[in-house]
Each structure stands twice: as C-alpha cells, then as structure tokens.
C-alpha cells in the first residue's frame, strides 16, 4: 500500500521531465508551469477564458504558452503580436488549430476546419463561386434589401407587442445564404426553416459553453461522456441530411451550362475532376463546405444584431441619433442602400462599435503554424495550436479609450467623420480572415438601418437595469435573453 503513492509521484515527475524536455527543445514562449495531464486547466476560468488570458499576458507578455490539457498552445496577445503573425507572416500561421469537438463533425473538410491543399483549393473555389454569385456586388445587396423588407413586414405583424427578436433577426442572413447556395429562400413560417434556424442557434450556444472548452482540452471524453456536445452532433447530423437532400434535388436538375447556385458549381467541378483520385472536390467535402457557409453566415450575423439591439435599448440616445441620421440622408420614401453609408458616419460608427464591443469570437478560431517557426526569440514547432486574442485588440485602451464603455465615438474623429482603425478585427485577419466579411458588413448595415427607419425600439425595463454582460463568453459571446417592442414610427 505504501508503494502506490511513491509510484504516483515518480510517474508525475517523469511526465514533468518529458514535458520540460519538449518545451526546451521547441523553445516555446514562457507561461505558467503546467501540471501533468491537466496542464494549466486549473488556472483558466472556463466561464470567461479571455479574462484569464488577459491576466497571464500581464505576467508573461504578448507571446506566451498555456497548456489546455496535455498539449501546449501559444497565445498571441495584443495588436502587434497578432499583426506580425497573421498579416506579416500569414502563410506560416495559416493552419487551422485543433478544435476537437467540431473536428468530429467536419472531419477536416470544408473551409473552416480544413488544412493544407484541401483548405487552399476549397477556399479558393468557394470565393470564386461566391463572387460569381454576386458577393460584394449590387446583386447580393439587392437580395439583402429584399430580405430586410421581409423582416420589416414581419416586425410590423408584432404590432408593438413584446417579442424575442432572435429568430426574426436570423432570417435575413440565413435566407441570403440560402439564395446563394440553393437559389431559393424560405418563408418565415416554413417548418424546415424554423428547425434549421433553431439548430444554428443551439449550435453556437453549445460551442460557447465551458463544457465544450473542457471537451476540447480532453478530447478522449467526447465519445464516452454525456453532455451538450452530443446534442450538437445530433443537430449537425440533421443539418447534413437537409443539405444532402438539397444536393440530390440539384443532381436531378443540373444543367452543366447554366449553374444556378453554389451547389451546382460544386457538382460541375466534381464531374470535371471525377477521374482525379486526389481531387478535393468530393460529396463529403461539398456537404461540409455548405454547412460551413451556413453556420458562419447565419448565426454570427444574427447574434451580432441581437446583441446590437440590446446595446441600443441600453443606450436609447444612440438609437435616436441613428434615426435622425437616417431621416436626414435616406428619408421615408425609399430603403437604405450601401451608397448611403458614406453619408452616414454616425450610423457606420455604431455598427463598428457594436462589433467591437460585443467581441463576438474573443479568442478567434484557433490557428496553427504550418512549419517550425522562429517567432521573436522563440521556436514554435510545426502543428502547434496558436490562439490569437482578438479581445486584446478590440479592447486596446490606447486605440479605444475606455474600451469597456459602448461608445460610437471610438470610430469618429473630432469633426464627426468616420474614423477607420487597423485594430478593428472582429473578422480576424490574414489568410484565414472570414470569407464572408463583406457580406456580413452589408447585412449588419442594411438590417440595422431598415429596422430603425421603420421602428423605435422600446425596452420592457428601465435602460439602466438592462444587463449587457454576456451569459457566455468562451468561443462566442452570447447575449442574455431579452424581449423588446418594435414601435412603428
């Protein structure tokens, strides 16, 4: 019996020795001393990981190492370190880091969680098709405006009664993506559409929980323990089945000379490369790529708008100034368009400040180095996961004075003109920058201006009592549940 604790101590000492040798060999950046197996997990607040990383950055500097479980992760904190990695040395930091919970669903396919040649070919092809489908052009703006008008009509039907805006705010980006992928849209009362939206909403909330962060640190538990990750897998499987049904419909009506949407373009590419055994254009990759476009293009914009309206309820004076600017520039006889943005600096600043303040994905989607990298005075071994703290950039107090305060003035100069900032990185930066950034910017501006052109937002409680702190702040920042009234103007 007395021998057992001695063996345990010896085992732990051997593990520590092996880890220290590995760290010395790689010359990884400094960081807190990890415990065997669990790493630094006890030193990280899993409910607000970002807060812990900010504290560690004060002690170890802008480049440091943390162990989430047994594996080391390099943390980049602050604008200079992140710019150096993602922009100046973008190719070396263009790998996708480990996210085991979602890797099980993607199997390394698609555009978000893929790597290497598969990622390069799929991303390049997807961007080309999206441009062909009007992304960044007037045609996609027209689609957003049409959906924004549908949203306005749906909000009018609430007749000023209290409502949860979550579903309706997600309808615009989801239907815009549907028009690109399926060349069709859904009515807001369509049961399939309602279910699809519910799954996107649930998935984003699940991946933002402390439990999923724990599963990512210790992926061996994923297949054996109950938990919300299992609900995520059920949701994704149903979404994949929905996508597969749509693909089969496209296969039956495909015209190689007249592709209608993203699926048609991909199916034609598959046919062109059917004799290439190394082709990355497979049915499995098509399903995951469509799922990626849906997930990235729907819930992120929806959550940003939902959080944004909560901030405007908290700050009715900001909402009133936006309405005043809309009235001056657009008036009441037409809908807002993207050309108006240059004449609406305050509204543009509000949209930017919403994105900065809510800090939607605080630690970004993990990156990885594609080769052994000498970064500053350290050596980061090939394949090492790298976390870039977007929060540390969006909340930089030198660039944005009083960053904890919601203030559109962060993006305005002394004359009231819109002021750009290199520190505005809600979509990340570099090789892995969000492929839908241009689309999301259009959607946020047009949705917000269409709502405030037609409605005044009314809170059910006193603005000073509104809690704008997120209910979760891990992978994503999730706003608290609230209701409001859309009062026609």
Order of alpha helices (4+ residues) and beta strands (2+ residues): alpha-alpha-beta-beta-alpha-beta-alpha-alpha-alpha-alpha-alpha-alpha-alpha-alpha-alpha-alpha-alpha-beta-beta-beta-beta-alpha-alpha-beta-beta-beta-beta
